């Protein structure tokens, strides 16, 4: 088996509940944080998946509840999705047909570059690098299927 695990149908692959562990490193200051929680991908009216993430984010020793919601809409092929924020604004494209994808998301003057890697039927990872005048971050998230 190679380094990547191809995903013929990304929405089918993501559906369900995942355990989430994320590390956040501020490369400018050296500050570190961790998020631990769950992500659930459930059916979205009109097609696609609603991604709901919730858990605890610890930044410099201070824990806080954290959550976010994204929409994963059907892409141009079964291996792809159009990822949007909860309010419908575009976030990034996603194509896991080969098990690996790189996506960019400009945010004000900062650039978010995400690398998505599928390791197995039950494990995938995202690594976001955020660079710009406001941020210099590295966020690494591991998703492990629950159940």
C-alpha positions as CSV (number, residue, x, y, z in Angstrom):
1,X,0.0,0.0,0.0
2,X,1.3,3.5,-0.9
3,X,1.4,6.6,1.2
4,X,-2.1,7.7,0.1
5,X,-5.4,5.8,0.2
6,X,-7.6,6.8,-2.8
7,X,-11.2,7.8,-2.1
8,X,-13.6,7.1,-5.0
9,X,-16.6,8.9,-3.2
10,X,-15.5,11.6,-0.8
11,X,-19.0,12.2,0.7
12,X,-19.5,8.5,1.3
13,X,-16.1,8.3,2.9
14,X,-16.6,11.2,5.3
15,X,-20.1,10.4,6.4
16,X,-20.3,9.5,10.1
17,X,-18.5,10.3,13.3
18,X,-14.7,11.0,13.6
19,X,-12.4,11.6,16.6
20,X,-10.4,14.8,16.1
21,X,-7.0,15.8,17.5
22,X,-5.5,19.1,16.3
23,X,-2.2,20.8,17.2
24,X,-1.8,24.5,16.6
25,X,1.6,26.1,16.5
26,X,2.2,29.8,16.2
27,X,5.5,29.9,14.3
28,X,6.1,33.6,15.1
29,X,5.7,33.3,18.9
30,X,6.2,29.6,19.6
31,X,2.8,29.4,21.4
32,X,1.1,26.1,21.1
33,X,-2.5,24.9,21.4
34,X,-4.5,21.6,21.1
35,X,-8.0,20.9,20.1
36,X,-9.7,17.6,21.0
37,X,-13.2,16.7,20.1
38,X,-15.4,15.0,17.5
39,X,-16.6,15.8,14.0
40,X,-19.9,14.5,12.6
41,X,-20.7,14.5,8.9
42,X,-24.4,14.2,8.5
43,X,-26.8,14.5,5.6
44,X,-27.5,18.0,4.3
45,X,-30.8,19.0,2.8
46,X,-30.3,19.2,-1.0
47,X,-27.3,16.9,-1.0
48,X,-23.9,16.9,0.6
49,X,-22.8,16.7,4.2
50,X,-23.1,19.0,7.2
51,X,-19.8,18.9,9.1
52,X,-20.2,19.7,12.8
53,X,-17.1,19.9,14.9
54,X,-17.1,20.4,18.7
55,X,-14.7,19.9,21.5
56,X,-12.2,21.7,23.7
57,X,-9.4,24.0,22.5
58,X,-6.5,24.6,24.9
59,X,-4.4,27.6,24.0
60,X,-1.4,28.4,26.2
61,X,-2.9,26.3,29.0
62,X,-6.4,27.8,28.9
63,X,-9.2,25.4,27.9
64,X,-12.3,26.8,26.0
65,X,-15.2,25.1,24.3
66,X,-14.9,25.3,20.5
67,X,-17.0,24.4,17.6
68,X,-17.4,25.0,13.9
69,X,-19.8,24.0,11.1
70,X,-18.9,23.5,7.4
71,X,-20.9,22.4,4.4
72,X,-19.4,19.7,2.1
73,X,-21.3,19.9,-1.2
74,X,-21.0,17.5,-4.1
75,X,-18.1,18.4,-6.4
76,X,-17.6,17.8,-10.1
77,X,-16.8,14.1,-9.6
78,X,-17.7,11.6,-6.8
79,X,-14.1,11.9,-5.4
80,X,-14.5,15.7,-4.9
81,X,-16.4,18.2,-2.8
82,X,-17.0,21.9,-2.6
83,X,-16.3,22.9,1.0
84,X,-18.1,26.0,2.2
85,X,-18.5,27.9,5.5
86,X,-21.8,27.5,7.4
87,X,-23.1,30.7,5.8
88,X,-22.4,29.4,2.3
89,X,-19.2,31.4,1.5
90,X,-16.6,29.3,-0.4
91,X,-13.8,27.8,1.7
92,X,-11.9,25.4,-0.6
93,X,-12.2,22.6,-3.1
94,X,-11.4,19.0,-2.1
95,X,-10.5,16.1,-4.3
96,X,-9.5,12.9,-2.6
97,X,-9.7,10.6,-5.6
98,X,-5.9,10.0,-5.3
99,X,-6.0,10.2,-1.5
100,X,-4.1,13.5,-1.5
101,X,-5.1,17.1,-2.2
102,X,-3.7,20.6,-1.7
103,X,-6.1,23.6,-1.5
104,X,-5.7,27.3,-1.0
105,X,-7.9,29.7,0.8
106,X,-7.1,33.5,0.8
107,X,-8.3,35.3,3.9
108,X,-7.7,39.0,3.9
109,X,-4.0,39.3,3.4
110,X,-3.2,35.8,4.8
111,X,-3.1,32.6,2.7
112,X,-4.3,29.3,4.1
113,X,-2.8,26.3,2.3
114,X,-4.3,23.0,3.2
115,X,-2.8,19.6,2.5
116,X,-5.3,16.6,2.8
117,X,-3.9,13.1,3.1
118,X,-6.0,9.9,3.4
119,X,-4.1,7.2,5.3
120,X,-6.7,4.4,5.4
121,X,-10.4,3.8,5.5
122,X,-10.5,5.1,9.0
123,X,-7.8,7.8,9.2
124,X,-7.2,11.1,7.3
125,X,-5.1,14.2,8.1
126,X,-5.1,17.9,7.2
127,X,-2.2,20.2,7.6
128,X,-2.9,23.9,7.2
129,X,-0.2,26.4,6.8
130,X,-1.3,30.0,7.4
131,X,1.1,32.7,6.2
132,X,0.7,36.5,6.0
133,X,1.0,39.7,7.9
134,X,-1.5,38.7,10.6
135,X,-0.6,35.0,11.0
136,X,2.1,32.4,10.8
137,X,0.5,29.2,11.9
138,X,0.7,25.4,11.4
139,X,-2.4,23.4,12.2
140,X,-2.2,19.6,12.0
141,X,-5.5,17.6,12.4
142,X,-5.9,13.9,12.6
143,X,-9.3,12.3,12.0
144,X,-9.9,8.7,13.2
145,X,-13.3,7.1,12.5
146,X,-15.3,6.3,15.6
147,X,-17.2,3.0,16.1
